[in-house]
Amino acid sequence: MPTAVAAVLGAFARLGLTSFGGPIAHLGFFRDEFVTRRRWETDRGYAELVALCQFLPGPASSQVGFAIGLRRAGLLGALAAFIAFTLPSALIMVIAAASIDLVAGPVAGGAIDGLKVVAVAVVAQAVWGMSRTLAPDRPRASIAIAAAVIVLGSTSVGGSLGGAAGGVAQVAVIVLGAAAGVLWLGAGDGTAEEGESGSADGPPASGRRGRRLGIVSIALFALLLIGTPLLAAVTGPGPLALFDAFYRSGALVFGGGHVVLPLLQTAVVDTGWVDGDAFLAGYGAAQALPGPLFAFAAYLGALSTVGPGGVAGAAIALAGIFLPGFLLLLAALPVWSRVRRHPGAAAAVRGASAAVVGILAAALYDPVFTTAVTRVDQFALALVGFGLLVVWRCPPWIVVLGGALVGALAGVAGNAASGMMGS
């Protein structure tokens, strides 16, 4: 195995085991690992990736990880990043499909609560660090604040940041941020400085090879999106129908994470493939796991009455839900590599990057804070986690495990207290 691929595999394997808290928290973990620690990316290059992936359908955090692996070690690196980041949670979800009752009880519930609180600290650390680099002056700070206000305002329409309106608002504020950058920040120094975006301009993301790969990717994306439903209608319920259901879910969702849940419910619960109670139990388990929330597809594929079920069904569901987002990313990267060189593109990128900070700040409040912190002790735990990350610079995995342990102990104590009151 090439050294660069092995490095990508090792880095993402650790993240796949320790990145709790959902897609927004994953962006914080990625920044800490690849911008701060390993210096594979700069803040500007990383923000460019986040902005680009927010534009595209699919799991945004997994797309960012895929792109980092691609930049570092080509297609093998991208595949290594995806497998290493996704496999741990996918395997656990397959096991959970065979033993749903294991996710119930006060210990599991308390651990889930603790992990949600830790996610507050992780996202707060990401907002703090990125704001100092990407919104350090009045114009960019103003763009970030405006972006946060717009995204939070969308909650009155969509119900929460995880809804469809939240996903549309995220794309809209990035576009507006880029436009504000062109109008307000000026062309600046033109293109990004040499090396400012890591190896974004290296193969296979750019050049003739990258353009060919992009054309093949977008053609394959369209072919699968149009052709698979037709073939599934001919072949009837089976592996192809299972793949089609998850492929369409992955292809039609913007923002990733929680946004895909209504689509998955329509695809597998409303059709009778998966029991509704089992669906909700698996969703609860997915909240407590590291890695991408889209790994929930492995659980559903394993339980589905359509298709082979078990490990094979999980593999089909995973391939279906992740593939469209990755194909679109491969198609978009060569175009982005050229566009970012245009005069004024640097200003647009700075504006869009500031908007990304605003999106993260909005997500820090809703859904991360509002769903995780409902009591004083939870707020105290979030403050402690933030202090450990920012002031004491503790590794995130230590803070994550500590939060889960504190939450589990709180669950046991609460259950004991309820028992005493009941007696």
Secondary structure, 3 states (H helix, E strand, C coil): CCHHHHHHHHHHHHHHHHCCCCHHHHHHHHHHHHHHHCCCCCHHHHHHHHHHHHHCECCHHHHHHHHHHHHHHHHHHHHHHHHHHHHHHHHHHHHHHHCHHHHCCHHHHHHHHHHHHHHHHHHHHHHHHHHHHHCCCHHHHHHHHHHHHHHHHCHHHHCCCCCHHHHHHHHHHHHHHHHHHHHHHCCCCCCCCCCCCCCCCCCCCCHHHHHHHHHHHHHHHHHHHHHHHHHHHHHCCCHHHHHHHHHHHHHCCECCHHHHHHHHHHHHHCCCCCCHHHHHHHHHHHHCCCCCHHHHHHHHHHHCCCCCCHHHHHHHHHHHHHHHHHHHHHHHHHHHHHHCCCCCHHHHHHHHHHHHHHHHHHHHHHHHHHHHCCCHHHHHHHHHHHHHHHCCCCCHHHHHHHHHHHHHHHHHHHHHHHHHHHC
